[in-house]
Amino acid sequence: SFGWPSRDLLLQGHLFDQGLINQALEIIEKRGGDFEITAFSVQPNDQNTEFNFRRTSSCSLTVFGVDTAALDDIISRLHALVNVLESAEGSLTEIPHP
């Protein structure tokens, strides 16, 4: 993926409980892209059944596509995934390059 166009993303939500992270990475791979996870923030859910508070996680990643069109396709599919998988309460934010 060296030299491929890339975008930095922040994926947030119930990444593991609802399989959001698995599905997101699968989309990237199936569309011929590549990724590098740069940071993870994960907190366990509240184990007290009285409250049953589910905490969200976040993942910073760089997504690569063979060309700009492929990268745009991957990003649009990731946005669609976040919108469709409502139970994950996810969000996808593009981080501008410095």
N, C-alpha and C positions, 0 to 999 in steps of 0.2 A: 504493500500500500504506500510505499515511499513515493512521494511526488504526486499522489492522487489528491484531488480536491477534498477538503474536509470541513466539518463544522463541529463546534463545541456545543454540547447539549447538557441540560440538567433535566433529568427525569425524576419526578417526585410522585409519591403515592404509596399505596400498599403493594410494593414491588414484589414481595415474596408471597404474602397471603393469597393474592389473586393471580399470581404467575405473570405479572406485568413485565418483569425484567426478562423472564425466559422468552416470552413472546416477542418482546422488542429486539432482543439479540438474534432471535430466529429470523425475523424480518430482514435485519441487516445482512445476515449470512445468505439467506435464500435469494436476495436481490443482488448478490455478487459483491457486496460491500465488505468492509472490515471495520473494526472498532478497537478502541483502547480505553479501558476504564481508568480514569484518572483519580477518582475519589468515590468512596462509599460512606454513607452515614446511615447506620442501622441501629434501631432501638427495639428491644423486645416489647411485645404487647404486655399490657397490664395483666398479671396472672390472677388478680382478685376477681372472682366471678361476679361479685356484687356490682362492679363498675364495668368490667370487660372493655376497657379502653384500648382501642387499636391505634398504635402509633404508626406514623408514616415514615418511610425511608426515602433517601435520595441517592442518586447516582450521577456523578459527572462523567461524561464520556466524550471522546472524540470519534466521530463517525466519518469514514472514508468511502468515497465512491470512485469507480474507475474513471468517470468523467462527471461534469456538472449535472448533466441530465439524470444520470444514475443516482447521484447524491440527492438531487431534488426529489426523485421518486421515493427513495428510502425515507427522507424526512417527511414527505406527505403521508406515507403509509404509517409512520410512527405517530403522527398527529391523529390520524384516523383511528389507530389502535387505542390511544388514550381516550378519545371521544366515545368509542364503542364500549370499552370495558369499564362501565360506570362504577361497578363495585370496587374497583381499584382506587377510585377517587384520585386519578392521576393527572399530572400536568407535565407538559414538555415545553421547555424554554430554550431558545437558541441564545447562546452566549456570544456576543460579538468578539471577534479577534481583536487583541489589543493593538 
